[in-house]
Amino acid sequence: MTSFEFNEKYKDYLEVGHYGLAINIPEVVQYLDEEFKELIKIPFFKYSQIKLKFNMARFYCEPIEVDTYRIESNINQIVKEWEKTLS
């Protein structure tokens, strides 16, 4: 699945006016797809941006009770492993 397909799949949870997932690394998309199976069960869950900023993951969503630190850390680890395969 691509990041575009991910955003289409979860468009009902994407905040209006935001682009959603902007990391098109298959392993990241797959990880987030698994995470979202639980996140979408949280009442009023919405996401707005999932991106790399200065080579660090940023996950913006509501409600604030979501453990974004854990998700960002996992994305960072996946990206780090992915980058090793490029060299």
C-alpha positions as CSV (number, residue, x, y, z in Angstrom):
1,M,0.0,0.0,0.0
2,T,1.2,3.5,-0.8
3,S,0.8,6.6,1.4
4,F,-1.9,7.8,-1.1
5,E,-3.8,4.5,-0.7
6,F,-3.4,4.7,3.1
7,N,-4.9,8.2,3.2
8,E,-7.7,7.1,0.9
9,K,-8.4,4.1,3.2
10,Y,-8.5,6.3,6.3
11,K,-10.0,9.4,4.7
12,D,-12.9,9.3,7.2
13,Y,-10.4,10.0,10.0
14,L,-8.3,12.6,8.2
15,E,-8.9,16.1,9.4
16,V,-10.3,18.4,6.7
17,G,-7.7,20.5,5.0
18,H,-4.7,18.2,5.9
19,Y,-2.7,15.9,3.8
20,G,-2.3,12.9,6.2
21,L,0.5,10.4,5.7
22,A,3.5,11.8,3.7
23,I,6.0,9.0,4.2
24,N,5.9,6.7,1.3
25,I,8.0,3.9,2.7
26,P,6.2,0.6,2.5
27,E,7.3,-0.7,5.9
28,V,6.0,2.6,7.5
29,V,2.7,2.4,5.7
30,Q,2.3,-1.2,6.8
31,Y,3.1,-0.4,10.4
32,L,0.7,2.5,10.5
33,D,-2.0,0.4,8.9
34,E,-1.8,-2.0,11.8
35,E,-1.7,0.8,14.3
36,F,-4.8,2.5,12.8
37,K,-6.8,-0.7,13.2
38,E,-6.8,0.2,16.9
39,L,-6.6,4.0,16.7
40,I,-9.8,4.3,14.7
41,K,-11.6,2.6,17.6
42,I,-10.8,5.6,19.8
43,P,-13.8,7.9,19.9
44,F,-13.3,11.1,17.9
45,F,-9.9,9.9,16.6
46,K,-8.6,12.1,13.7
47,Y,-5.1,12.5,12.2
48,S,-3.8,15.4,10.2
49,Q,-0.1,14.9,9.4
50,I,2.3,12.0,9.6
51,K,5.6,13.1,8.2
52,L,9.4,13.3,8.6
53,K,10.6,16.7,9.8
54,F,14.4,17.1,10.0
55,N,14.6,13.4,9.6
56,M,12.4,12.7,12.6
57,A,8.9,11.3,12.5
58,R,6.0,13.6,13.5
59,F,2.5,12.2,14.1
60,Y,-0.2,14.8,14.6
61,C,-3.6,13.6,15.8
62,E,-6.5,14.0,18.2
63,P,-7.3,13.1,21.0
64,I,-4.1,14.0,22.9
65,E,-4.4,10.7,24.8
66,V,-2.9,8.8,21.8
67,D,0.7,7.8,22.5
68,T,2.3,9.7,19.7
69,Y,5.7,9.4,21.2
70,R,5.6,5.6,20.9
71,I,4.3,5.7,17.3
72,E,6.9,8.3,16.3
73,S,9.7,6.2,17.9
74,N,8.6,3.1,16.0
75,I,8.4,5.0,12.7
76,N,11.9,6.4,13.4
77,Q,13.2,2.9,13.9
78,I,11.6,1.6,10.7
79,V,13.0,4.6,8.7
80,K,16.5,3.9,10.2
81,E,16.3,0.3,9.1
82,W,15.0,1.2,5.7
83,E,17.8,3.7,5.2
84,K,20.4,0.9,5.9
85,T,19.0,-1.0,2.9
86,L,19.8,1.9,0.6
87,S,23.5,2.0,1.3
